[in-house]
Amino acid sequence: MRFASALCVLLSFALPGSAGEFSVGFGEVDVTPEVGKKPVYIAGFGQNRKATKVHDPITARAVVMGDGDEKIAFVSVDVIGLFLPSVERIREKVTGFKYVLVSATHNHEGPDTLGLWGPTPIQTGIDADYQKKLETGCADAIRAADKARTPATVRIGKASDPDLLLDNRKPVVKHDELVVLQFREPKTNKSLGVLVQWNCHPESLDSRNTEISADFIHYTVKHLRESHKCPVAYFTGTVGGLMTTLKLPIKDEKGKELADGTFEKTERYGRLVAALADKALKDAAPVKLTPFTARTQELLVPVENAVYRLGWSLGTLDRTMYAWEGTPTPKKFTATKDVTKPVAVKTEVGYLKLGELEIAAIPGEIYPELVLGKVQNPADPGADFPDAPIEPAIYEQLKGKHRMLIGLANDELGYFIPKRQWDDKAPFCYGLKKSQYGEMNSVGPEAAPIICGTFKELVKGK
């Protein structure tokens, strides 16, 4: 049996740095569900996909950074996503932090943690006991990382490879930049840990797989841990659009193309991502990550998706709904159970400035167009809202020397689609006979304008 506290990887037992000194620690906790006693529903494709065995572990990986006595925490776990209420419970378990970011890798081969992939569309796939284990494991990983903090220097590297991503929705826009941070012991230059951020759906194993796995991330982390002999934390970035490996040609060392849904392709892809991280590290440069600035904004996003509204009314999606009165930041958030009227969900957008590095914390799967400033203009005539204003691009707001985006940060609201690319009604864009994939997993067309607009104001400090 695997328990959340069974595995803790600590950098060292050194005391945190003195006032004004940068320090870092890594923590890791195994949160793999037990398969066999009761059903474990695998998330990410269809309902009633039951796990038959464990192939590789589901892990919560944390990084805690300190500026003297001030500290911030990042934790990412190998699951499909976590709703804000889960994040809030994790935050309640840890104290003394300026900011705690909780993310998920968006893994499609781990247990259902949102409720959408149970035995039927109207039955949750969440196991309450496992959810508690997962939340406790995330908090334990943060505490382990905090205890492991030791003085460090930092390097940052970036590398791009458009051939490692497939965008399966028109227009084709890829966010193919990988960002990596390497922390080193000041005197010996020994690697203390690596944080890597990449933009791709962990779904290489496809819908036919019934073995619990972290998908390609397991192999990316494994390779980097072995080559750098230190802990590694992986964070997901821009995955909307859809950034995927499915149908992406990946060949083995001998040139043979590997099939979707196989561990051979999954491992190969994971190692290719690790190789891209190594390339980024080869040209990495010193970076200063202090002082810390952290700003967050709670807000409402209207839920227009009929399936989501039904799920919340049936209890399949377990979170509070709020009355939607047309403004994301009302003076009062009024809870409601009446989904026959306009309703919204409470979420959180975050902006971090860690010295020379700016980070956008986005609560879902944002489209690359919205990050890179590549929203289609003019809009396709078949779009539902062709005259909608173009949203302020996330990266255009970040003026610092370095930047990074962490997706599924502190919530999972599905896809954030540029409003002028929303395409749910005929005639469809690009002369297609049916709508493209995306809208069915979005709360609605107003999500992108609200999220991007809120982030713009957050960067300004308003």
Order of alpha helices (4+ residues) and beta strands (2+ residues): beta-beta-beta-beta-alpha-beta-alpha-beta-beta-beta-beta-beta-beta-alpha-beta-beta-alpha-beta-beta-alpha-beta-beta-beta-beta-beta-alpha-beta-beta-alpha
